[in-house]
Amino acid sequence: MTGTVVAGSFASLVPTPTSVEPGTGTLVLGSDTVVVAPSGGRADDAIALLRTAVGASSGLDLPVRTERDVADGPSITFVGPADPDALGEEGYELSITNDGVEVRAGSHDGFVWAVQTLLQALPAEAVGPSGGERSFALPVGVVRDAPRYPWRGAMLDVARHFFGPDDVEAFVDLLSAYKLNRLHLHLSDDQGWRIEIRAHPELAEVGGASAVGGGPGGSFIQEQYRGIVEYARRRGVTVVPEIDTPGHTNAALHAVPALNGDGSAPEAYRGVRVGFSSLCVTDEFTFEWWDDVVRELAALTPGRWIHLGGDESNATEHEDYRRYVARASRIVVDHGKVPIGWEEIGAADLPDGTIAQHWLDPAKAVAAAGRGASLVLSPASHTYLDICHVEGGPGNPWAGTVSARDVYDWDPATLLDGVPDEQVLGVEGPLWTELVEDRATIQERTIPRLPALAEVGWSEQSARCWDEFRARISVHAERWDLLHWAWTRDAGIDWPP
Ligand code: TNX
């Protein structure tokens, strides 16, 4: 490294933290900088993220110690809080002086979010693959931070088009960079089944061999799926698997004829119109099958939630639908998991603790809340990442347009009349992939709208302001380019040329 020092700043952090007290001066990271790790390994994943990012750009191989040496230069010291409850489940504090950094958090994820803030406070070149012959400096100051909502998610539909582990992991990198902590994977739909179930291998083998438009499809073997779950966990992200039932099931009905009741299986489906399929929910075999599926998914899922779908079951008779959802969600509970379903499940009796995901009809979401469900909010007009940014632009047009400003400018606490904020768990942005076939398109649909949603979920309403957000997020374009992340020049934001 040579004499050139590039300093970062706190001015464009997204999501905006609870408080920032900027000081004067900078802390230069150099070959004498060391990392001090707390015992117990709680900060190991966060430290690995920091060392990998900084190492790639600067060539620095920051040594990790359990205690500081007298001969050491500035240290980045990770410590648990004096009072373990003080920072909450995901909160953290950063104190940066001319002598070093102190990173305080009470949990694995708190340390990960602290590192994501440190990386944003470094100059853009410090997170890119190669920063050239320069050193990087952090601004001096104190950041205190904790999220508004515990559920800050994105959904990736791997059923309409299949995306392999590399694409999914690249998506996890985006989520983690903006402190989103849930990756909901939509693993099955009419057009394809994407996860190996060993009790019913034909689900992936036969049901996995189709996709929208006639492509080859694909599916995860369990080992690959475990790899994604672990990759995400290290970055603060919990995977929430969804098997959509009793509708959206043509791929399963095609692969497992017995799910049709009369044993007659439909052809594979490659179109986009949905709402025509249903499991035969009056047949005991269907519940035995669901029990097998949930058992294997639960074993693959360290997270607490399994999503049973439940949307647009237009081919299931209403009373049958209600009985199915009540029983299927009970089976999820029997396997030790918390059921979550799209808002339509509010028509059924639900086990305590069930979560409903609002997407279209406020009345259905309010009904679910009335039955005691807590809500994840994915209103299409604010959070659907497959919908066009602008009229005539690329994307699904059915919900009008969803600009970055539409994603940003709403308050989850007041969206649904009659649902108190205590019943709102958080927000989630779904990316449906009827029209998405590659990683670059995933990124164009989700950047900058997903960072905007991340701030909706993380930052207090009183701290949020669109004009201020659009100034901050425009600065991130340089990072996205350095990381080779594709993005959309959303018209509401003044981007650098
Ligand atoms: C509605 S949202 C659906 C999906 C489609 C999406 C396209 C929901 C629960 N169902 O099946 O992919 O619209 O925007």
Residues whose N, C-alpha, C, O or C-beta is under 5 A from the ligand:
A	BS01	TNX	D311 W342 W359 D386 N396 W432
